[in-house]
Amino acid sequence: MENQTNTFDILFNDNNNSNNKGFAISLEDAKDYINRYNGTNESYFEDYKGGIVSIICNETEEVVFETEVF
């Protein structure tokens, strides 16, 4: 179980580039953000279609969730 003080960021990757949002949000909020905007032209979602969007723990740098950008 995650420590309640951990925060999470959103990371976009494809074969050429990588960008992160610079977030320090809860895991639940990070998942909600991806669910809400994946498949839209919001933020980096448009640029990374076919790539991967991940949720990264800011404290441990562990990837805790990832899915394809569509």
C-alpha positions in Angstrom: 0.0 0.0 0.0 1.3 3.4 -0.9 2.4 5.9 1.7 -0.2 8.6 1.9 2.4 11.3 1.4 3.4 10.1 -2.1 2.5 12.2 -5.0 2.2 11.3 -8.7 3.0 12.8 -12.0 1.9 12.0 -15.6 4.6 11.0 -18.1 4.1 10.7 -21.9 6.5 8.6 -24.0 6.8 7.6 -27.6 9.7 6.5 -29.8 11.0 10.1 -30.2 10.0 12.1 -27.1 9.1 12.2 -23.5 7.3 14.9 -21.5 5.9 15.0 -18.0 3.2 17.3 -16.6 5.0 18.2 -13.5 2.1 17.2 -11.3 2.2 16.3 -7.6 -1.3 14.8 -7.3 -2.9 11.8 -5.8 -2.9 8.4 -7.6 -6.7 8.6 -7.9 -6.5 12.1 -9.4 -3.8 11.0 -11.9 -5.9 8.0 -13.0 -8.9 10.3 -13.3 -6.9 12.8 -15.5 -5.9 10.0 -17.9 -9.4 8.6 -18.1 -10.8 12.0 -18.7 -8.4 13.2 -21.4 -7.1 10.1 -23.2 -8.5 10.1 -26.7 -8.8 13.9 -26.7 -6.5 16.7 -28.0 -5.9 17.9 -24.4 -2.3 18.7 -23.4 0.2 16.1 -24.7 -2.5 13.5 -25.5 -2.7 14.7 -29.1 1.1 14.7 -29.6 1.6 11.2 -28.1 -1.2 9.2 -29.9 0.1 5.6 -30.2 2.6 6.2 -27.4 2.3 5.5 -23.7 1.0 7.6 -20.8 2.3 6.5 -17.4 1.7 7.5 -13.8 5.0 7.8 -11.9 5.5 8.1 -8.2 7.4 11.4 -7.6 9.1 10.0 -4.5 10.2 6.5 -5.7 10.1 7.1 -9.5 8.2 3.8 -9.8 5.8 3.4 -12.7 2.5 2.5 -11.0 0.2 2.6 -14.1 0.5 2.9 -17.8 -1.7 2.7 -20.9 -1.6 3.4 -24.6 -2.5 6.9 -25.7 -5.4 6.7 -28.2 
